[in-house]
Amino acid sequence: MKIFYIEDENGNYYSADRRRRFIRLTGKEAYLFLRKHRTKTAYFYPTTTEEEAGNKVLIEIPEKSVPRFRKEMNHEKYIADIEKKSPIVCISLLEQAAGEEDLTVQDTIPDESINIEDRVILEIELEMLRRALKTLSDDELRIVHSLYLSHDPLSETKLSEILSIPRTTLRSRRDQIFERIRKFLK
């Protein structure tokens, strides 16, 4: 269930600065109140606060504050997306471990099966390789992609036929490309 704190001059709940008053409404009661007392659209900000068995709490915000709150929410979503993609997990050492009332994360044993240093080095090397590949011409990139990076790599013979060049010429170009990549990576 969603719990709405709707701004109202007669409300029982005050904002932190005590300048705004809110009434606490839920479900159909909130809908009917907004329909009866509002001529314009009302904007609500979902908080991270949960009341009574995990109910979601939403607070009405003034229309002029909407862009700032949207920017903040987009930023939070961006950070959450980055954290999902990252192999690194950030945890508070003071939080309770899942399912353990008296055990904090600080008391648990770290997972040593993941070598963070190796993961970081791999990510750095991959980024350097991406940069090196960006320095190649379109023809050079096509050769590397066709021979090594494609889901269905071609043989040198097949690629030399497609490019209408002798196989020895293709090998020579390939070797030159790899030499340029090696120099870039050093």
C-alpha positions as YAML, in Angstrom:
chain: A
units: angstrom
residues:
- id: 1
  name: MET
  ca: [0.00, 0.00, 0.00]
- id: 2
  name: LYS
  ca: [1.14, 3.55, -0.69]
- id: 3
  name: ILE
  ca: [0.98, 6.20, 2.00]
- id: 4
  name: PHE
  ca: [0.64, 9.79, 0.74]
- id: 5
  name: TYR
  ca: [1.63, 12.88, 2.69]
- id: 6
  name: ILE
  ca: [-0.41, 15.57, 0.97]
- id: 7
  name: GLU
  ca: [0.30, 19.23, 1.65]
- id: 8
  name: ASP
  ca: [-2.61, 20.87, 3.46]
- id: 9
  name: GLU
  ca: [-2.83, 23.94, 5.68]
- id: 10
  name: ASN
  ca: [-4.80, 21.93, 8.27]
- id: 11
  name: GLY
  ca: [-2.49, 18.92, 8.30]
- id: 12
  name: ASN
  ca: [-1.14, 17.29, 11.45]
- id: 13
  name: TYR
  ca: [2.32, 16.50, 10.09]
- id: 14
  name: TYR
  ca: [4.98, 19.19, 9.66]
- id: 15
  name: SER
  ca: [7.99, 19.36, 7.38]
- id: 16
  name: ALA
  ca: [11.45, 19.44, 8.97]
- id: 17
  name: ASP
  ca: [11.54, 23.25, 8.75]
- id: 18
  name: ARG
  ca: [7.93, 23.42, 10.10]
- id: 19
  name: ARG
  ca: [6.87, 25.62, 7.14]
- id: 20
  name: ARG
  ca: [4.70, 23.02, 5.42]
- id: 21
  name: ARG
  ca: [1.88, 20.93, 6.89]
- id: 22
  name: PHE
  ca: [0.74, 17.59, 5.57]
- id: 23
  name: ILE
  ca: [-2.14, 15.21, 6.01]
- id: 24
  name: ARG
  ca: [-1.54, 11.46, 5.83]
- id: 25
  name: LEU
  ca: [-3.84, 9.65, 3.40]
- id: 26
  name: THR
  ca: [-3.92, 6.26, 1.70]
- id: 27
  name: GLY
  ca: [-5.71, 4.61, -1.20]
- id: 28
  name: LYS
  ca: [-9.16, 5.86, -2.21]
- id: 29
  name: GLU
  ca: [-9.12, 8.49, 0.54]
- id: 30
  name: ALA
  ca: [-6.04, 10.13, -1.05]
- id: 31
  name: TYR
  ca: [-7.58, 9.95, -4.52]
- id: 32
  name: LEU
  ca: [-10.85, 11.56, -3.41]
- id: 33
  name: PHE
  ca: [-9.04, 14.31, -1.49]
- id: 34
  name: LEU
  ca: [-6.83, 15.20, -4.46]
- id: 35
  name: ARG
  ca: [-9.77, 15.15, -6.85]
- id: 36
  name: LYS
  ca: [-11.86, 17.40, -4.62]
- id: 37
  name: HIS
  ca: [-9.21, 19.90, -3.48]
- id: 38
  name: ARG
  ca: [-6.78, 20.16, -6.40]
- id: 39
  name: THR
  ca: [-7.34, 21.85, -9.75]
- id: 40
  name: LYS
  ca: [-3.80, 21.15, -11.00]
- id: 41
  name: THR
  ca: [-1.69, 18.02, -11.07]
- id: 42
  name: ALA
  ca: [-0.09, 17.03, -7.77]
- id: 43
  name: TYR
  ca: [3.52, 15.81, -7.73]
- id: 44
  name: PHE
  ca: [4.77, 13.21, -5.27]
- id: 45
  name: TYR
  ca: [8.30, 12.21, -4.40]
- id: 46
  name: PRO
  ca: [8.85, 8.57, -3.36]
- id: 47
  name: THR
  ca: [10.98, 8.46, -0.23]
- id: 48
  name: THR
  ca: [13.21, 5.66, 0.96]
- id: 49
  name: THR
  ca: [11.26, 5.66, 4.22]
- id: 50
  name: GLU
  ca: [8.93, 2.76, 4.82]
- id: 51
  name: GLU
  ca: [6.10, 2.74, 7.32]
- id: 52
  name: GLU
  ca: [4.07, -0.07, 8.79]
- id: 53
  name: ALA
  ca: [5.16, -3.34, 7.21]
- id: 54
  name: GLY
  ca: [7.05, -1.88, 4.25]
- id: 55
  name: ASN
  ca: [4.42, 0.48, 2.84]
- id: 56
  name: LYS
  ca: [5.82, 2.97, 0.33]
- id: 57
  name: VAL
  ca: [5.78, 6.62, 1.45]
- id: 58
  name: LEU
  ca: [5.23, 9.48, -1.02]
- id: 59
  name: ILE
  ca: [5.43, 13.19, -0.15]
- id: 60
  name: GLU
  ca: [3.79, 15.94, -2.17]
- id: 61
  name: ILE
  ca: [6.27, 18.43, -3.57]
- id: 62
  name: PRO
  ca: [5.69, 21.88, -5.07]
- id: 63
  name: GLU
  ca: [5.64, 22.04, -8.88]
- id: 64
  name: LYS
  ca: [8.69, 24.33, -8.92]
- id: 65
  name: SER
  ca: [10.73, 21.60, -7.16]
- id: 66
  name: VAL
  ca: [9.87, 18.86, -9.67]
- id: 67
  name: PRO
  ca: [12.93, 19.41, -11.98]
- id: 68
  name: ARG
  ca: [15.33, 19.21, -9.03]
- id: 69
  name: PHE
  ca: [13.72, 16.01, -7.71]
- id: 70
  name: ARG
  ca: [13.65, 14.44, -11.19]
- id: 71
  name: LYS
  ca: [17.34, 15.22, -11.63]
- id: 72
  name: GLU
  ca: [18.08, 13.67, -8.25]
- id: 73
  name: MET
  ca: [16.02, 10.55, -9.05]
- id: 74
  name: ASN
  ca: [17.70, 10.16, -12.45]
- id: 75
  name: HIS
  ca: [21.10, 10.46, -10.79]
- id: 76
  name: GLU
  ca: [20.16, 7.82, -8.20]
- id: 77
  name: LYS
  ca: [18.93, 5.49, -10.97]
- id: 78
  name: TYR
  ca: [22.18, 6.06, -12.91]
- id: 79
  name: ILE
  ca: [24.25, 5.19, -9.83]
- id: 80
  name: ALA
  ca: [22.13, 2.08, -9.18]
- id: 81
  name: ASP
  ca: [22.59, 0.95, -12.81]
- id: 82
  name: ILE
  ca: [26.36, 1.43, -12.56]
- id: 83
  name: GLU
  ca: [26.45, -0.55, -9.31]
- id: 84
  name: LYS
  ca: [24.49, -3.41, -10.92]
- id: 85
  name: LYS
  ca: [26.99, -3.64, -13.79]
- id: 86
  name: SER
  ca: [30.03, -3.41, -11.54]
- id: 87
  name: PRO
  ca: [31.65, -6.60, -10.24]
- id: 88
  name: ILE
  ca: [32.44, -4.70, -7.05]
- id: 89
  name: VAL
  ca: [29.83, -4.77, -4.30]
- id: 90
  name: CYS
  ca: [29.74, -1.90, -1.80]
- id: 91
  name: ILE
  ca: [28.41, -2.80, 1.61]
- id: 92
  name: SER
  ca: [28.33, -1.12, 4.96]
- id: 93
  name: LEU
  ca: [30.38, -2.94, 7.54]
- id: 94
  name: LEU
  ca: [27.86, -1.94, 10.18]
- id: 95
  name: GLU
  ca: [24.74, -3.36, 8.46]
- id: 96
  name: GLN
  ca: [23.24, -6.58, 9.74]
- id: 97
  name: ALA
  ca: [24.12, -9.66, 7.74]
- id: 98
  name: ALA
  ca: [21.10, -11.17, 6.01]
- id: 99
  name: GLY
  ca: [19.18, -13.46, 8.34]
- id: 100
  name: GLU
  ca: [21.49, -12.79, 11.28]
- id: 101
  name: GLU
  ca: [20.14, -10.57, 14.05]
- id: 102
  name: ASP
  ca: [23.34, -10.17, 16.07]
- id: 103
  name: LEU
  ca: [25.93, -10.53, 13.29]
- id: 104
  name: THR
  ca: [27.23, -7.56, 11.31]
- id: 105
  name: VAL
  ca: [28.83, -7.79, 7.89]
- id: 106
  name: GLN
  ca: [32.11, -6.83, 9.53]
- id: 107
  name: ASP
  ca: [31.98, -10.16, 11.39]
- id: 108
  name: THR
  ca: [31.60, -12.23, 8.23]
- id: 109
  name: ILE
  ca: [34.40, -13.83, 6.24]
- id: 110
  name: PRO
  ca: [35.25, -12.18, 2.88]
- id: 111
  name: ASP
  ca: [34.84, -14.13, -0.36]
- id: 112
  name: GLU
  ca: [38.41, -14.79, -1.45]
- id: 113
  name: SER
  ca: [37.37, -16.70, -4.58]
- id: 114
  name: ILE
  ca: [37.16, -13.37, -6.41]
- id: 115
  name: ASN
  ca: [40.49, -11.72, -7.03]
- id: 116
  name: ILE
  ca: [39.64, -8.02, -7.27]
- id: 117
  name: GLU
  ca: [43.13, -7.09, -8.46]
- id: 118
  name: ASP
  ca: [42.89, -9.48, -11.41]
- id: 119
  name: ARG
  ca: [39.43, -8.13, -12.31]
- id: 120
  name: VAL
  ca: [40.65, -4.53, -12.20]
- id: 121
  name: ILE
  ca: [43.76, -5.33, -14.26]
- id: 122
  name: LEU
  ca: [41.59, -7.13, -16.83]
- id: 123
  name: GLU
  ca: [39.24, -4.12, -17.07]
- id: 124
  name: ILE
  ca: [42.19, -1.75, -17.53]
- id: 125
  name: GLU
  ca: [43.73, -3.96, -20.22]
- id: 126
  name: LEU
  ca: [40.41, -4.23, -22.06]
- id: 127
  name: GLU
  ca: [40.02, -0.45, -22.01]
- id: 128
  name: MET
  ca: [43.55, -0.03, -23.38]
- id: 129
  name: LEU
  ca: [42.78, -2.56, -26.13]
- id: 130
  name: ARG
  ca: [39.59, -0.65, -27.03]
- id: 131
  name: ARG
  ca: [41.62, 2.54, -27.33]
- id: 132
  name: ALA
  ca: [44.23, 0.79, -29.47]
- id: 133
  name: LEU
  ca: [41.52, -0.54, -31.80]
- id: 134
  name: LYS
  ca: [40.10, 2.98, -32.18]
- id: 135
  name: THR
  ca: [43.42, 4.09, -33.69]
- id: 136
  name: LEU
  ca: [43.06, 1.62, -36.58]
- id: 137
  name: SER
  ca: [41.71, 2.59, -39.97]
- id: 138
  name: ASP
  ca: [38.41, 1.10, -41.13]
- id: 139
  name: ASP
  ca: [40.20, -1.43, -43.36]
- id: 140
  name: GLU
  ca: [42.54, -2.48, -40.55]
- id: 141
  name: LEU
  ca: [39.66, -2.80, -38.10]
- id: 142
  name: ARG
  ca: [37.75, -4.90, -40.62]
- id: 143
  name: ILE
  ca: [40.68, -7.33, -40.87]
- id: 144
  name: VAL
  ca: [41.04, -7.67, -37.08]
- id: 145
  name: HIS
  ca: [37.29, -8.00, -36.60]
- id: 146
  name: SER
  ca: [36.85, -10.56, -39.38]
- id: 147
  name: LEU
  ca: [39.75, -12.73, -38.19]
- id: 148
  name: TYR
  ca: [39.45, -12.48, -34.40]
- id: 149
  name: LEU
  ca: [36.57, -10.48, -32.95]
- id: 150
  name: SER
  ca: [33.61, -11.73, -34.97]
- id: 151
  name: HIS
  ca: [31.21, -14.32, -33.52]
- id: 152
  name: ASP
  ca: [31.95, -16.35, -36.64]
- id: 153
  name: PRO
  ca: [35.61, -15.57, -37.48]
- id: 154
  name: LEU
  ca: [36.83, -16.06, -41.02]
- id: 155
  name: SER
  ca: [39.93, -17.94, -42.06]
- id: 156
  name: GLU
  ca: [42.77, -16.00, -43.65]
- id: 157
  name: THR
  ca: [42.07, -17.77, -46.94]
- id: 158
  name: LYS
  ca: [38.38, -16.81, -46.93]
- id: 159
  name: LEU
  ca: [39.10, -13.18, -45.93]
- id: 160
  name: SER
  ca: [41.78, -12.82, -48.61]
- id: 161
  name: GLU
  ca: [39.21, -14.00, -51.17]
- id: 162
  name: ILE
  ca: [36.61, -11.51, -49.90]
- id: 163
  name: LEU
  ca: [39.12, -8.63, -49.95]
- id: 164
  name: SER
  ca: [40.54, -9.79, -53.32]
- id: 165
  name: ILE
  ca: [44.12, -9.71, -52.07]
- id: 166
  name: PRO
  ca: [46.76, -12.45, -51.84]
- id: 167
  name: ARG
  ca: [46.93, -14.33, -48.54]
- id: 168
  name: THR
  ca: [50.55, -13.25, -48.02]
- id: 169
  name: THR
  ca: [49.49, -9.60, -48.31]
- id: 170
  name: LEU
  ca: [46.74, -10.18, -45.73]
- id: 171
  name: ARG
  ca: [49.24, -11.77, -43.33]
- id: 172
  name: SER
  ca: [51.62, -8.87, -43.81]
- id: 173
  name: ARG
  ca: [48.87, -6.34, -43.05]
- id: 174
  name: ARG
  ca: [47.78, -8.39, -40.04]
- id: 175
  name: ASP
  ca: [51.33, -8.43, -38.68]
- id: 176
  name: GLN
  ca: [51.64, -4.65, -39.19]
- id: 177
  name: ILE
  ca: [48.34, -4.10, -37.36]
- id: 178
  name: PHE
  ca: [49.44, -6.23, -34.42]
- id: 179
  name: GLU
  ca: [52.77, -4.40, -34.27]
- id: 180
  name: ARG
  ca: [50.91, -1.04, -34.07]
- id: 181
  name: ILE
  ca: [48.66, -2.41, -31.32]
- id: 182
  name: ARG
  ca: [51.68, -3.75, -29.38]
- id: 183
  name: LYS
  ca: [53.39, -0.34, -29.57]
- id: 184
  name: PHE
  ca: [50.22, 1.38, -28.42]
- id: 185
  name: LEU
  ca: [49.87, -0.96, -25.45]
- id: 186
  name: LYS
  ca: [53.48, -0.41, -24.29]
...
